[in-house]
Amino acid sequence: MGQYPQALDFYQQALVIRQEIGNRFGEGNSLNNIGGIYYSLGQYPQALEYFQQALVILQEIGDRAREGETLNNIGSIYASLGQYPQTLDFYQQALVILQEIGNRAGEGATLNNIGSIYASLGQYPQALEYHQQSLVIRKEIGDRAGEGKTLNNIGLIYYSLGQYPQALEYFQQSLVIRKEIGDRAGEGATLNNIGSIYVNFGQSPQALEYFQQALVIVKEIGDRAGEGKTLNNIGSIYASLGQSPQALEYFQQALVIQQFQIQNI
């Protein structure tokens, strides 16, 4: 939960004051901030309600930059709810505004978001097109974190298409950047992805090496879901090699994490 309750209390107080004095710009900001807190808490209906209120105000006062940001926020809510047609609608609206006002960073991020939705829908040519557009912009403006993310996403598309050499190329490019900028969560995810490529190549020792590297990172950053997934991946490698005791050891560790997470839902 972290500092969310205190932040929510602060933003609610700020909202009341801004409404009392008729500060519409500030009111829109406060509504967006409150929506962001609820989004971080996974309380999507409440987040959506506040983002929609913010959107009305921002459209009313003509704040195009914040309107684009809020449309993206609403799109992200629908994405979390698995409602992809609505997600695409809001992301596309955001994209028009971000292109109109020349917000290249926002444009790159939104193109990436749209690509990810098309990938979730299994529409890989469209997904690839949007991710490639995003990659061009993120390279152009020097957004290294965004570039690493989009390279990884392109790798995932090629992986889904069974084009493993291309997927590996993009994952490796992503890994270099994520290591360089210290994105440990991203690095762990990409190491896992590379391990999965080597599984499909039938190269178990290399797969095991990447999964073990990923395991160190996900443990270090406290990513329990990632740790469970990686332990399961390692167990599967040992099982494929006929090393049942080692496989069982990793599967049991993964099961403990999974059961703990179920109890804490």
Secondary structure, 3 states (H helix, E strand, C coil): CCCHHHHHHHHHHHHHHHHHCCCHHHHHHHHHHHHHHHHHCCCHHHHHHHHHHHHHHHHHHCCHHHHHHHHHHHHHHHHHCCCHHHHHHHHHHHHHHHHHHCCHHHHHHHHHHHHHHHHHCCCHHHHHHHHHHHHHHHHHHCCHHHHHHHHHHHHHHHHHCCCHHHHHHHHHHHHHHHHHHCCHHHHHHHHHHHHHHHHHHCCHHHHHHHHHHHHHHHHHCCCHHHHHHHHHHHHHHHHHCCCHHHHHHHHHHHHHHHHHHHHCC
